[in-house]
Amino acid sequence: MNLANKITITRILIIPLFIISLLSNFPYSQYIAAFIFILAASTDSMDGYIARKRNEITNLGKFLDPLADKLLITSALVVLVEMGRISSIVAIIIISREFIVTGFRVVAASKGIVIAASWLGKIKTIVQIVAIVSILLDNFPFQLIGFSFDTISLYLATIITILSGIDYIYKNRKLLKENA
């Protein structure tokens, strides 16, 4: 197993640590959870970079990398809903988009087509990560000046998620027509 895949698997394996930290009541547990989330999220671009640089792109990596991203974001959203920190509607919208995109990728893969991530999808992921981190950090440092960066970034993430989903469906609509 190559280094990039090991990094991706590590990202998946630390998700339970993130969840446990977030749901624990020990001192600074929320900040520890935020650190773990940031660490996990930062490995996303690292594993892809390493795989490309070393020319070690594998089918396992192509499968695990987006899975790890979806597990990390989905885990954070579900736990934040459970904690009453975000609306379930926001979580449902974001998670639903991921199911839709995954469905398109499965159909495409069955036809031997690989659908690359779009620039809007990459922006979506970054904005989602920023929103989640700002919520995990209780809007620090913006709370000091009374600016609701966490709320604004979460709704921006939701809007970009919707737009990237629409863009994804539109660009790949031929897959739907071929299977109708």
N, C-alpha and C positions, 0 to 999 in steps of 0.2 A: 504494500500500500504506500502510495507516495505522500509527501509532506502536505500537499494541499488538501488531500482527502482526510488526513489525520487532523488537520486544523478544523475542517468542516465537522467531522465527527465530534471533536472536542466542543465545538459550538453547540451541538445538539445535547451533549452530555451535561453541559453546565446550565441548561435551561431549568432542570429541577432545583438546582442551587439558587437560581434567581427567584423562582417561585417560593421556595421555603423562606428565603430572606425577606421577600416582600410580605409574606403572610405572618411572619414572626413579630413578636412584640418586644424583642430585646433592643437595647439602646442602639440607635443609629441603623437599625435593620433596613429601613427604607433607603438609606444612602448607600448601604452595602449592596442592596439589590440594584440600585441605579448604577453603581460601579460595575457589577457583574453584567448588567444589560449592555452598558457601553462597551465593555470588553468583548462580549459576544458579538455585538453589532459590528465592531471594528474588524473582527476577523473575516467578515463577509468579503470585503474588497481584498483583504490580504490573501485569502486562499485562491481566489481567481487570478490575482496578479502572479502568485507563485506558480500556479499551474501553467499560465501562458508563458511566463519567463523561462521555465524549465522544459517547456513543450511536453507537459505531462497531463494534458487534458484527457480525462477518462469518462466513460459512460457513467461510472459510479459517481464521479464528481458532478456531472451534469444532472444527475438525479438528486444527489444529496444536498447540493448547494441551495437550490430553490426551496427544497423541503426544510432545511435548517432555517432559512429566512422566515418561511411561513410559520413554522413552529414557534420561533422566538417572538414574532410580532403577535401571533394569535394568543400565545400564552400570556403575554403582557396585557393584551386587551381584555381577555376573559377575567384575569385576576383583578384588573382595575375596575371592571364592571362589578365583580363580587364585592369589592371594597367600597363601592358607591362613588368611585372617583371619576368615572366617565359614564356616559349614556350607553345603554345597550344598543340603541339605534346606530350610533357611530360604530360600535364594534361589529354589528351585523352587516353594515354597509361595507366595511373594510374587509371582513372575512369573506363575505359573499363574492366580492370582486376576485379574491384569490381563488375561490372555487371555480368561478367562471373561466378565469385565465388557465387554470390547471386543466379544466375540461377541454378547452381549445388545444392546449399542448398535447393532451392525450390523443385527441383526434388527429392532429397534425403528425404526431409520432407514428401513429398507425399507418400513415401514408408515406412515411420516410421523410417527412418535412420537419425541420428544426426551426422553431420560432424564437428568434433572439429577443432579449429584453429591449424595450424601446427606451429612448432617453426620458420620456415622460414617466415610464415605469420606474426608472432609476431615481428620478426626482421624487416620485411618490414614496419610495422606500426611505429616502433620506429625510423627507418631511415627517413621515410617520415616526421614525426613530427620534428625531428632534422633539416631536410632540410628546412621545412617551417619556423621554428623559426629563423634559420640563415638568411633566406631571409627577414623575417619581421624585424629583427634587423640590416638590411643593412650590413650583414657579420661582425658585431661587435663581438668580438674584433679582428678578423682575418684581417680586413681591415687595421689595424695599422701596420701590417707587410707585407702587399701586398699578402696575401694568399687567394685564391678564395675558401674558405671553403664552402660558400653557393652554388656555382655552382657545385663543386665536390660532395657535399652531395646530391644535387638534382639529378644529373646523377646517382649516386650510388643508390639512392632511386628508380629511374626508372629501373635500371638494376635488382635490387633485386625484384621489383614489377613484372617484366617480368619472372624472374626465379621462384618466388613463384607461379605465375599463371600457368606456365608450370608444376611445381611440383603438384599443386592442380588438374589440369586436368589429369595428368598421374595417380595420386593415386586414382582418382575417375572415371576413364575412363569406368568402368563397368556400371556406370549409363547411359552413352551414348549408349553403346551397347544394353542394355536392352530396350531402347526406340527407337531403330532405325527401 
